[in-house]
């Protein structure tokens, strides 16, 4: 689009057909202040941009009271332009203060809703805030840590791929080993955050400081945003906790009472939009950040490790096998799906089966073919809660005899990431299978705790 075209789009952003024609007829545009007469009522306000899918017959006015209203242009008897304001979409960048006496915490930006804001063109959000802009929204973090924000990439989480895991791992290694970070915070979109948390959990060895992922269900410019609490509490955990693990820190409830600190291999997003969408599965959170901004450890038997000797450097294994697939079994499943991956040269398949770890016997032939082609096949359960029990029923026992590996208690997406990592790291199938059977980062549990009231 030409500069002239972009300028015109800005003047009439979101308006079309009847409302657009009305604006042009009266020589008006977005961000003009106007006085309009509707019936016996006179309204004064600012013409706001609109979303593309809004009614073509209305304009949106922001009144002096702060409320927005829609007005059908056919009802407007008279209009008078009072002036024009300059719209500033940019969030001012605040220079991050150097508080070097406090723990050094790099903030690595990967995009997502926490680093997004409203797009008037669509009514949705765009990944538009840089780490410096993010800091300008939450300057209070300078009181608890020497924060240094840096943008790695600007993506919604559904666009993050294995290549991005490699970049994040390399930057985490650099910050800890070379720059002496006391902890690391990673801002990330929520939809695939648990996948990235698992990738970092398996990709880092000898982790000796907290690595915290956080995001937001609602963008930073919305009144109900959870971004501030999640971000502040993540910096607090990274700077002042003794948990040397990869974690996810998000709201525990829909209110702002406290945040939960989840283990990176036992957490899942369980709701599309609620602020308390993230839950630890089958174990309690590792800790909570209370309303008083205090870290409260849960004292659970799956307790997090203490920080190891800081003189010991971490190491990373950033390889992930691209030809790894996660497949959900379902009634009337077509075994040709398995054959497709075999024919395409895939090296690993994770099957999210039913119940204790089953698929229909009519799939066995295709699974046997995959195993004969040295494809590693791992069984998980769609149930999420509970452990696999593939020896309980004949179906499961037959799958084990074929050579299908039990995931024990791993979540499907965690098993998928772990298998991709194992295949990327090892060449020998025996090494891959041995790795899948070991509890590397707390992804396997021996028993589960279900009731939330036992977590506090």
N, C-alpha and C positions, 0 to 999 in steps of 0.2 A: 504493500500500500504506500502511496506517495505521502509526503509530508502534509500536503493539502488535504488528502483523504483522512489521515489520522487526526488532523485538527478538526475536521468536520465531525468525525466520529466522537471526539471529546465534547464538542458543543452540544450534541444531541444524544449522548450516550444512553442507550436503552429505549429511546423513543422511536416509534414507527407509525406508519399509516396516519390515522386521524390525529393523534397527539403530536406527531412530528410536523404535520401540515399546519396545525394550530400554532406551534412554536415559530415556524418560519413566517407565517402570515403576520404575526405580531412582533417579528424581529426579536425573538427571545431565545435563550439558550439555557443550558444547565448552569447553576450557580448564580443566576440572576435573582435579585430580590424584587418581589412584585407585590402589588396590592390588587386583589381580585374581588369582584362582587359576584356572589352566588345568591340569587333570590334577594332577601332582605339582609344578608350577612356580608360583611366585608372581612376578608382574610388577608393577612400580611405574612409573607414567608419567603423561603428560598426554594427555587426549583431544583430538586435533587436529581441526580442520575437515577436510572431505573434498571431493573434486570431485564434481559432480553425477552423473557417469557411473560412479562407483566402485560396487563390489558393495554390494547392499542388506543383506547379511548380516554385514558386518564393521564394527568400529570401528578407528580408527587411533590408536596410542599412540606418543608420543615417550618413549623410555626415558632413564634418567639418563646412559647412554653417549652419547646424542645420536642414536642410530639410531631410525628409525621402523619399526614393525611393524604388520601387520594381524592382528586377532584375530577369529575367527568367534564371534559372541555366543552361539551354541548350545554352544560349548565352555567357556564361562565358568561355573565351579562356584560362585564367590563373588566379591563385589565390595564394596569399602569405600572410601567417599569420604574423601580426606585433606585436601582444600582446594580452592581455586580461585585461578587467577592472572588478572591483568588483561591482556587481549590488546591490544597497541598496534600497529595497522596503519600508523600514520603514521610516516614517516621524519622525524626531527627536522630542522628548518630551521636551518642555520648562517648567521649573519650574514656576508655576503661581506666580507672585509677590504679596506680601501682601500690598495692598494700603488701609489700614483700615480706612483712613479718608474719603474715597469715599464710596458711597452706596454699600452695600453688595448685590451682585446678584449671586445666585447659577445658574449654567447652568446644566440642567439635560438632559443627552444624551439618546435618544431613537433610534438612528440609522438614516437611510435614506440617500439620496444622499448628503446632506450637510456633512455627516460624512462618505463619501465613496470616493473611488478613482478607477482609471482605473485598470481593471483586464486584463492583456495581454493574458490570456488564452482564454477568451471569447470575448474580445473587449467591454464588458459591465462594470458595476461598482459593487463593493463589499462593504458592510458596514463595513469598516475596521479601521476607524479613531476613536481613543479614544478622550474624551473631552480635555485631555492634548495636544494631537497632534493637535486638532482643534484650541486650543488657540495658539499653536506655529505658525499657519498660520495667525492668526489675533491678534498679540500682541498689536495693537493699542487700543483694548478695555480696557487695563489696565489704560488708561488715563482718562476714564470716569466712571469706576466702579471697585470695589474690586470683581473680578470675581473668582468664585470657581467652576470649572467644575467637573462633576461626571457622570459616565456611569451607567444608569439604566438597559438598555438592548440594544442589537445590532441587530436591526431588520429593514427590509424594512417595510413600513407602511401597506402593504397588509397582513402582518403576525400578526399585532397587534389585540388583542382580548379584551373582556371586562375585563379579569383578569389583563391586563396591565393598563387599566384605573384606577383600584383600586390601583395598585402600584404607579402610578404617583400622584394620589390624596393624598395618604398617605405621599409621599415625599414632596409634595407642602405644606401640612399642617405642617409637621415637620419644614421645612425651614422657614416658616412665623411665626408660633407660638413659636417655641423653639429657632430658630437661628436668629430671627429678620431680615429676609430678607426684603430689601426695594422693591424687585420685584423678579420675577422668570422667567428665560428663559428656554424653552424646545425645543431642536432640534429634528426634527421629519421628517419622509418621507412625501412628499407632497401629495401622492395619496389619503390618508385617513386622512389628517391633519384636515380637517373640521369636521370629525366625532369626533376626539379626542377633538377639541376645544369645540364642543357642550357638550361632556361628562364632561369636566372640568367646563364649564359654569353652568351646572345643578348640578354637584357634589359638588360644593363649596358654602357654605353659608357665608354671611357677609364678602365677599371679600373686603379687604381694601388696597391692593397693586396691581400693574399691574402683570398679568401673561401672558407671551408672547410666542406663538409658532412660530417657524420659520423653514425654510428648504431651499432647493436649487433645482432648475431644472437641474443644471449641476454641476458635482462634483468639489470639491475644486482644483483638479489638472488640470483642463481644463482652457485654456486661456480665454474662454468666461463665466467662472463660475460666478454665481450670489451669491455665498456663502458668500463672504466677506461683501458685502453691506447689505445683509439680516441679517447676524449675528451681525454686528456692530450696525445697526439701531435698532435691537431688544433689545440689551443690553442698548442702549440709552433710548428707550421707557420705559423699565423696571426700569431703574435707575432714570430717570429724568422727567417722565410724571406724570400727576395727574389723570390718568385713572385707576380706580379700577375695571377692567373687565378682562375677558379672551379675548385675541386678537390674531390675526394672522398678522405678519409683513412680507411683501414680496415686491418685485419690483412692482411699479405702471405701469411702461412702460418697453419696451424691452431694453431701455438704462439704464444708472446708475444715471439718474437725481434725482429721489426721490423714496422713498418707501411709500406704503400705509399701514395704520394701520386699520385693519378690525375687526369689532365685531365678536366674535367667533361663534355666532349663525346666522349670516347673510352673511357668506362668502362661496364661492365655487371655486374649481379649474375648470377653464373653458377652458383650453387648455392643450394638452398632453405634450408640450415641451417648449413653449414660456416662457421667464423669467417673463412676466407680466400675468401669467396664472390665478392668484387669483383676484377675483372681489367681491366687496360687492354687494349683490343682493337687489335691490329696495330701498336701502338707500346709502348715501355717506359713504366713510370710516370715521372713527372717527377722524383721523388726518393724516398728512403726515410728513415724515422726509425729509427735503429739501436737496438740493445739498450741502448746507452749514452746514449740520448736525444740523439743528434746527427743533424742533417739532412745527408744525403749525396745530392748531386745526381748524376744519372746521366750527364750530359754528352752527352745524345742530340742528334741533329741537329734534333729537334723541340723544342729547348729552350724553356723558359718565358721570357717576357719579363721584364726587370728592371722594378722599380717606376718608373713615370714620375714626372714632377715633381709632388710632393704638392700644389703650389699649384693644379694643374689639377683642378677638381672633376669627379666622375663625373656621368653623366646616365643616366637609365633610360627605357626604352620598355616599359611594363608591359602593352601590349595583346596579347591572344591571341585569335584567331578561334575562337569556340566551334564553328562548323560546319566543322571539319576532322576527317578520319577516317583511321585507320590500318587497312589491310585486308591480311590475309594470304591470298595465293593458295594453292590446294591442288588436288590431283586432284579432278575432278568439281565444281569451283567453279561456282557458279551466277551467271551475269552479272547476274541480277536484283538481286544485292547492290549492284552499281554503280548500277543504275537507281534503287534505293531512295534512295541518297544524292543522286542528281540530283533526284529528285522532292521530296526534303525540303529542297532549296535549299542544299545544302552548297557551300562555295566552294573546298575543297581536299581532295584525296585522295592519300595516300601508299600505294603498293602495295609490299608486301614480296613480291617475285617470287622465282623460282627462279634458281639459278646466277648467270650474268652479268647477270641482269636481264630475266627473261622471264615472260610469262603465255601461256596457251593462245590460239591465234588465234581461238577461238570467243568470246573476251571482247572482241575488238577493236571490235565494233560498239557495245557499251555504253560503252567508253572513248571512242570517237569522239563519241558523243552527249554525254558529259560535257564533252569539250573544246569542242564546239560551243556548249555552255552557259556557256563561259568559266570552267569549273572547272579549277583548276591540278592536274595529275596528275604526281606524282613517283614514279619507280621506284627501289626499293632492293632489296637481296638478303637472303634469309633466312640466307645462309651466314655472315654476320657478318664473317669474315675475308676479305681480298682486296678488290679494286676492281671496280666494275662494268665490263663490256665490252659495251655494247649495239651496238657496230658489228661484232662478231665474227660473229654469226649473223644470218640473214635476219630471224628473228623480232624480234630487238632493233632492227635497222635500220628495220623497218616501224613499230615502236612510236615510234621517234624521228621518223619522217616524219609520224606522226599528230599529234605535238606533245607526247608524253610527255617529261618532263624526266628526265635521268639525275641520280641523287644523288651520282655519282662514287664516294665511299667512305664515305658517312655511314651510321651505324647506323640501322635503321628508326625507333626511337623518337626519335632525335636529328633525323632528317629530319622526322618528324611535328611535333615541337616547333618546329623552325625554320620550317616552312611555316605553322603556326598563328600564329607571331610575325610572319612576313612579311605574312600576310593581315590581321592586326590592325593592323599599322603602316602599310601602304601601300594606297592605293586603286587605283592603276593596275596592271594586270596585268603590264606590262613591268617595272615597278619590283619587283614580287614575284618575277618570273622572274629578273631580274638579281641580286637578293639571294640567291636559292637557288643560283645558280651561283658566288657568291663564297665564299671561305673566311673566315668571320667570326671564329671562335673555336677554330681548330684542329680543326674537325670533319672536314675533308678531309685525306687524306694522299696523298703521291705514291708512297711505297713503304712496305712494312711490315717490321717486325721481329717474328719469331715465337718465337724460342727464348728462354726465360726466362734462360738462362745468359749471354745477351748484355746483360741489363739491369743486372747488378751492376757 
